[in-house]
């Protein structure tokens, strides 16, 4: 979320201000994803529509169907892009889809990605039928604090307060990095200490997204792989 809003909240809220030093110490950089009006450009960040891909790109398939284009992130659009995200290049993301819902969101390869360091030679892939109209997104650097007690074991205050946070600070639903955010899970969905959240997305009717009956999709990547801009192995959870 917006760093200034978070800082002002932590400094002034009577329940959280006594723990400002703790909350500052566990804050993590994030990138807020906000929907914008306008027409999507070829290399612009967006959800849905057609992807910008390499000329020899072959549309991916899984064992019971095709992938759908989730969206693309143009890292050069992120002002003061936080580590360890790349400072440039295009990330194109796809998710496994089948009409009967046989694919489990925690399955290997549920979300796959293609990273293009140089976007100059990419072309628009024209699908015969586009499942969802493109929605332009804006990327803003921010900060996140955990909003679920399962994410830490050292809380210095009553964790019931955490359930009020999304309402008190205007929590963003869609973002990169930070901490995972979920609706119905009762555990930390991060695969392990060597992993971090790459993307957190809420369900969205207009884009045909329904993660775990209307909850959230979380995509994770290994820290070392992200440092090397290697998006070849992603893990997912939803709830």
C-alpha positions in Angstrom: 0.0 0.0 0.0 1.0 3.7 -0.1 4.0 4.1 2.2 2.8 7.4 3.6 -0.6 6.1 4.4 0.9 3.1 6.2 3.4 5.3 8.1 0.7 7.8 9.2 -1.5 4.9 10.4 1.3 3.2 12.4 2.3 6.5 13.9 -1.2 7.6 15.0 -3.4 4.6 15.7 -3.7 4.0 19.4 -3.5 0.2 19.2 -0.6 0.1 16.8 1.5 3.2 17.5 3.1 1.6 20.7 4.5 -1.1 18.4 5.8 1.3 15.6 9.4 0.1 15.8 8.3 -3.6 15.5 5.9 -2.8 12.6 8.6 -0.7 10.8 11.0 -3.6 11.1 8.7 -6.1 9.5 7.5 -3.9 6.7 8.3 -5.2 3.2 8.5 -3.5 -0.1 5.6 -4.1 -2.5 4.2 -2.9 -5.8 0.5 -2.0 -5.8 -1.4 -3.0 -8.9 -4.2 -0.5 -9.7 -6.8 -0.7 -12.5 -6.7 2.3 -14.9 -8.9 3.6 -17.7 -7.6 3.7 -21.2 -6.6 1.4 -24.0 -3.8 -1.0 -23.4 -0.7 -0.5 -25.4 1.3 -3.3 -26.9 4.0 -3.3 -24.2 2.0 -1.8 -21.4 1.1 -3.6 -18.2 -2.3 -5.1 -18.2 -4.5 -8.0 -17.3 -6.4 -10.0 -19.9 -6.5 -9.3 -23.6 -3.7 -10.5 -25.9 -0.1 -11.0 -24.7 3.1 -9.5 -26.2 5.4 -12.5 -26.9 8.4 -13.8 -28.9 7.8 -14.4 -32.6 8.2 -18.1 -32.2 5.8 -18.3 -29.2 3.6 -21.4 -29.0 0.5 -21.1 -26.8 0.9 -23.3 -23.8 -1.4 -26.2 -23.0 -1.8 -28.5 -20.0 -3.1 -32.1 -19.7 -6.8 -31.2 -19.8 -6.9 -27.9 -21.7 -5.2 -24.6 -22.5 -3.7 -21.9 -20.4 -5.3 -18.5 -20.3 -3.4 -15.2 -20.5 -3.3 -13.8 -17.0 -1.5 -10.6 -17.8 1.8 -8.9 -18.3 4.0 -6.7 -16.2 6.4 -4.2 -17.8 9.0 -3.6 -15.1 10.2 -0.4 -16.6 6.9 1.2 -15.6 7.6 0.7 -11.9 9.1 3.9 -10.5 11.8 3.1 -7.9 11.3 -0.6 -8.6 12.1 -2.5 -5.4 14.6 -5.3 -5.1 14.8 -8.0 -6.2 12.4 -7.3 -9.1 14.1 -6.7 -12.5 14.3 -3.0 -13.5 13.2 -3.6 -17.0 11.8 -6.3 -19.3 8.4 -7.9 -19.7 6.8 -10.7 -17.7 4.0 -12.5 -19.4 1.9 -14.8 -17.1 -0.6 -17.6 -17.9 -2.8 -19.8 -15.7 -4.2 -23.2 -16.3 -7.9 -23.2 -17.2 -10.4 -25.8 -18.0 -14.2 -25.5 -18.3 -14.9 -28.3 -15.8 -12.6 -27.0 -13.1 -10.4 -30.1 -13.0 -7.2 -28.1 -12.5 -6.2 -27.5 -8.9 -4.7 -24.0 -8.2 -2.0 -25.6 -6.1 -0.9 -28.0 -8.9 2.6 -27.8 -10.4 2.5 -25.4 -13.4 -0.8 -23.8 -12.5 0.8 -20.4 -13.3 3.6 -20.2 -15.8 5.6 -17.2 -16.9 7.8 -16.0 -19.8 10.3 -13.2 -19.1 11.6 -11.1 -22.0 14.6 -8.9 -21.0 14.3 -7.1 -24.4 10.9 -6.2 -25.6 11.9 -4.6 -28.9 11.4 -7.8 -30.9 8.2 -9.0 -29.3 4.9 -9.3 -31.2 1.3 -9.3 -30.3 -0.2 -12.8 -30.2 -3.7 -12.5 -31.7 -6.1 -15.1 -30.3 -9.1 -16.2 -32.3 -11.3 -15.3 -29.4 -10.1 -13.3 -26.4 -11.7 -14.6 -23.2 -11.4 -11.3 -21.3 -11.0 -7.7 -22.6 -7.7 -6.1 -21.6 -7.7 -4.0 -18.5 -4.9 -1.5 -18.1 -3.0 -1.6 -14.8 -0.8 1.0 -13.0 2.1 -0.1 -10.9 3.0 1.9 -7.7 5.8 1.2 -5.3 4.5 0.6 -1.7 4.9 -1.2 1.6 3.1 -4.2 3.2 2.8 -5.4 6.7 1.4 -8.9 7.4 -2.4 -8.9 8.1 -2.7 -12.5 9.2 -1.5 -14.0 12.5 -0.3 -17.1 10.7 2.4 -15.2 9.0 4.5 -14.6 12.1 5.0 -16.0 15.6 6.3 -13.0 17.4 3.3 -10.6 17.6 3.6 -8.1 20.4 -0.1 -7.3 20.5 -3.5 -9.1 20.3 -3.7 -10.6 16.8 -7.4 -10.0 16.7 -6.4 -6.5 15.7 -5.1 -7.7 12.4 -8.5 -8.5 11.1 -9.3 -4.8 11.2 -6.3 -3.7 9.2 -7.8 -4.0 5.7 -10.6 -1.6 6.7 -8.4 0.8 8.6 -5.7 1.3 6.0 -7.4 0.7 2.7 -5.6 -2.6 1.9 -4.8 -3.1 -1.7 -6.2 -6.3 -3.1 -3.6 -6.8 -5.9 0.1 -6.4 -5.6 3.6 -7.9 -6.0 6.1 -8.8 -3.3 5.1 -7.9 0.3 3.3 -10.6 2.3 0.7 -13.0 0.9 -2.9 -12.1 1.6 -5.7 -14.6 1.8 -9.3 -15.0 2.8 -10.0 -18.4 4.2 -6.7 -20.1 4.8 -5.5 -20.9 8.3 -1.8 -21.3 7.5 1.0 -19.4 5.9 0.8 -20.4 2.2 4.5 -19.5 1.5 6.2 -22.8 0.3 9.3 -22.3 2.5 11.9 -19.8 3.8 13.6 -19.7 0.5 10.4 -18.5 -1.3 8.6 -15.1 -1.4 5.4 -13.8 -2.8 5.6 -12.7 -6.4 2.0 -11.8 -7.0 -1.3 -11.6 -5.0 -4.5 -11.3 -6.9 -8.1 -11.0 -5.8 -10.9 -12.7 -7.8 -12.4 -10.5 -10.5 -15.7 -11.1 -12.3 -14.7 -8.9 -15.3 -11.6 -10.9 -15.9 -13.2 -14.3 -15.3 -11.0 -14.9 -12.2 -12.6 -17.0 -9.5 -9.8 -18.3 -7.2 -11.1 -20.7 -4.6 -14.7 -19.7 -4.8 -14.0 -16.0 -5.0 -10.9 -15.7 -2.8 -7.3 -14.8 -3.7 -4.6 -16.3 -5.8 -1.0 -16.2 -4.5 2.0 -16.9 -6.7 5.4 -17.6 -5.2 9.0 -17.6 -6.5 12.3 -18.7 -5.0 14.4 -15.7 -3.8 17.5 -16.6 -5.7 15.6 -17.3 -8.9 14.0 -13.8 -8.7 17.4 -12.2 -8.2 18.4 -13.8 -11.5 15.2 -12.9 -13.3 14.4 -16.6 -13.6 10.6 -17.2 -13.6 10.8 -20.8 -14.7 9.5 -22.3 -11.5 6.5 -20.8 -9.7 4.2 -22.2 -7.0 0.7 -21.2 -6.2 -2.0 -21.4 -3.6 -5.5 -19.9 -3.3 -8.0 -19.2 -0.6 
